[in-house]
């Protein structure tokens, strides 16, 4: 089992920044992929960004250049720095862990971009 806990969400004005953190615990393999997905009301969950344990990243097109994913393998942490936030970035952001066919999700953290 892998347990994921997100933090750092909140209310921010358009153009502002937030940094999300995710702490992983449990049976974590050193080689894995972690990342972030998001789900807005009435929409399907979508990829934000993922990062492998080797540091390879992949971003959704609409986030690249504004969002930066990073990780600390020693601490089993993954981060998402979000800049130039837009109202359409409002969603619940979920931390994600993948190892082979195994997937784990966090409970999510709400990000609201509004003036």
C-alpha positions as CSV (number, residue, x, y, z in Angstrom):
1,X,0.0,0.0,0.0
2,X,1.1,3.6,-0.7
3,X,-0.5,6.4,1.1
4,X,-0.4,9.9,-0.4
5,X,-1.2,13.2,1.4
6,X,-1.5,16.4,-0.5
7,X,-1.2,19.9,1.0
8,X,-0.8,23.5,-0.2
9,X,-4.1,24.1,-1.9
10,X,-6.2,27.2,-1.3
11,X,-7.7,30.4,-2.8
12,X,-5.5,32.5,-5.0
13,X,-6.2,35.5,-7.3
14,X,-5.7,35.2,-11.0
15,X,-2.0,35.6,-11.9
16,X,-1.0,34.3,-8.5
17,X,1.1,31.3,-7.4
18,X,0.7,28.2,-5.3
19,X,2.9,25.3,-4.4
20,X,1.4,21.9,-3.8
21,X,3.2,19.2,-1.9
22,X,2.5,15.5,-1.7
23,X,4.0,13.1,0.9
24,X,4.2,9.5,0.1
25,X,4.5,6.7,2.7
26,X,4.2,2.9,2.8
27,X,5.6,0.4,0.4
28,X,7.4,2.7,-2.0
29,X,9.7,1.4,-4.6
30,X,12.7,3.5,-5.5
31,X,11.8,3.3,-9.2
32,X,8.3,4.8,-9.7
33,X,6.4,7.6,-11.3
34,X,4.6,10.3,-9.3
35,X,2.6,13.3,-10.4
36,X,-0.5,15.4,-10.3
37,X,-3.9,15.1,-11.9
38,X,-6.8,17.5,-11.5
39,X,-10.6,17.4,-11.7
40,X,-12.8,20.4,-12.2
41,X,-16.5,20.3,-11.4
42,X,-18.4,18.5,-14.2
43,X,-15.2,17.5,-15.9
44,X,-13.1,14.3,-16.1
45,X,-9.9,14.0,-14.2
46,X,-7.0,15.1,-16.4
47,X,-3.2,15.0,-16.3
48,X,-1.3,18.0,-15.0
49,X,2.3,16.7,-14.8
50,X,4.2,13.5,-13.9
51,X,7.8,12.9,-13.0
52,X,9.8,9.7,-12.9
53,X,12.2,8.8,-10.1
54,X,14.9,9.5,-12.6
55,X,13.6,13.1,-13.1
56,X,11.9,12.8,-16.5
57,X,8.9,15.0,-16.7
58,X,5.8,15.2,-18.8
59,X,3.3,18.1,-18.7
60,X,-0.2,18.7,-20.1
61,X,0.1,21.3,-22.9
62,X,-1.9,23.9,-21.1
63,X,0.3,23.7,-18.0
64,X,3.7,23.6,-19.5
65,X,5.6,26.8,-18.9
66,X,3.4,27.8,-16.0
67,X,3.6,24.7,-13.8
68,X,6.8,23.0,-12.6
69,X,6.9,19.5,-11.1
70,X,9.7,18.3,-8.9
71,X,10.5,15.6,-6.4
72,X,12.7,14.7,-3.5
73,X,13.3,11.0,-3.7
74,X,15.0,10.8,-0.3
75,X,11.9,12.3,1.4
76,X,9.3,10.6,-0.9
77,X,7.9,14.0,-1.8
78,X,6.6,15.5,-5.0
79,X,5.8,19.1,-5.6
80,X,3.9,21.2,-8.0
81,X,4.8,24.9,-8.4
82,X,1.9,26.7,-10.1
83,X,2.5,30.2,-11.5
84,X,0.3,32.5,-13.5
85,X,-2.8,30.8,-12.3
86,X,-6.0,31.2,-14.2
87,X,-9.7,30.8,-13.1
88,X,-9.8,27.7,-15.4
89,X,-7.1,26.1,-13.2
90,X,-9.7,25.8,-10.4
91,X,-10.0,22.1,-9.5
92,X,-9.2,19.4,-7.0
93,X,-5.6,18.4,-7.5
94,X,-4.7,14.8,-6.8
95,X,-1.3,13.3,-6.1
96,X,-0.6,10.1,-8.0
97,X,1.9,7.2,-7.6
98,X,2.5,4.5,-10.2
99,X,4.7,1.4,-10.1
100,X,4.0,-1.1,-12.9
101,X,0.3,-1.9,-12.8
102,X,-0.1,-0.5,-9.3
103,X,-1.7,3.0,-8.9
104,X,-2.4,5.0,-5.8
105,X,-4.2,8.4,-5.4
106,X,-4.3,11.0,-2.7
107,X,-7.5,12.5,-1.3
108,X,-7.0,15.7,-3.2
109,X,-6.5,19.4,-2.4
110,X,-8.8,22.1,-3.6
111,X,-7.3,25.0,-5.7
112,X,-9.5,27.9,-6.4
113,X,-8.4,30.8,-8.6
114,X,-10.8,33.7,-8.2
115,X,-10.7,37.4,-7.6
